[in-house]
Amino acid sequence: MYWPILLSIAVYISTVYLMPLLIKTIRPRQSAFNYQNQETPVGLGLVFSLTVIPAVIVLLVLKRIPLLQGSIAIITVLGFGFLGLIDDTLGSRDAQGFLGHFRTLRHGYLTTGALKAVFGMIVAVLVAVVSSSGVANIIFNALNMALWANFTNLLDVRPGRAGKFFLLAVLPLIAAGPYSPVLLLAFGSVLGYLPWDLGGKAMMGDVGSNVLGALIGLGVMGAPFLTKMVICLALVGIHLYAEKGSLTQVIERTPFLNYLDSLGRGDLRQR
């Protein structure tokens, strides 16, 4: 793990350096109002793709990860990052919820959310087919990746929430898993990015949250089949609840979750 650790530090430093430059570039072109009605540049999660992919390529050149594993990771980040970027730049918020995009499609209007869901599933199936064996395994691997991507996107409605969730979720996957080097690189990038998000200076957008969720799904592919099945069913239940209920309200009503959610953004709440 020597090279992944070293590159993770390099990714962290690169993220810290790139963030002010990206904010300066994106702010005049793409901003949105956050939950406190403050105008904030959105789509800064692009930094994850810009830092993680080159680091994965370095690992491939140094032969520190297998070619197939590195290629799958790059396809995952590029695929979900590109789809998220489309939604951030061209999407509207007229359709709400996962099913809302497909209800809109029935009326002859294709939302970027529906486009992202369909092609995100295609990318997930492609990755699952290449990296898995057995029909059941492929199905659950693909569903997990797609659902994790959308779930992390659902969390990205408060400063730092999606980033902190990713850091906690990937810790066991970094400790043991076939994609631990890639997840370690992403961990470094999120650590470097998080202060801007927590401070209300940037929103990661779908280009960031989709990539982080897909990477969690990639890490889960190495878990036992029963574990993957349980996780998948839990994610389906969460998505069904989110169609009618509010995940934010659940978090705010749960003391421990609310504490974790509020951690690091006290100054923002006081503005």
Buried (B, 14 or more C-beta within 10 A) or exposed (E): EEBBEEBBEBBBEBBBEBBEEBBEBBBEEBBBEBEEEEEBBBBBBBBBBBBBBBBBEBBBEEEBBEEEBBBBBBBBBBBBBBBBBBBBBEBEEEBEBBEBBBBBBEEEEEBBBBBBBBBBBBBBBBBBEEBBEEEEBBBBBBBBBBBBBBBBBBBBBBBBBBBBBBBEBBEEBBEEBBBBBBBBBBBBBBBBBBBBBBBBBBBBBBBBBBBBBBBBBBBBBBBEEEEBBEBBEEBEEBBEEBEEEEBBEBBBEEEEEEEBBBEBBEEBEEE
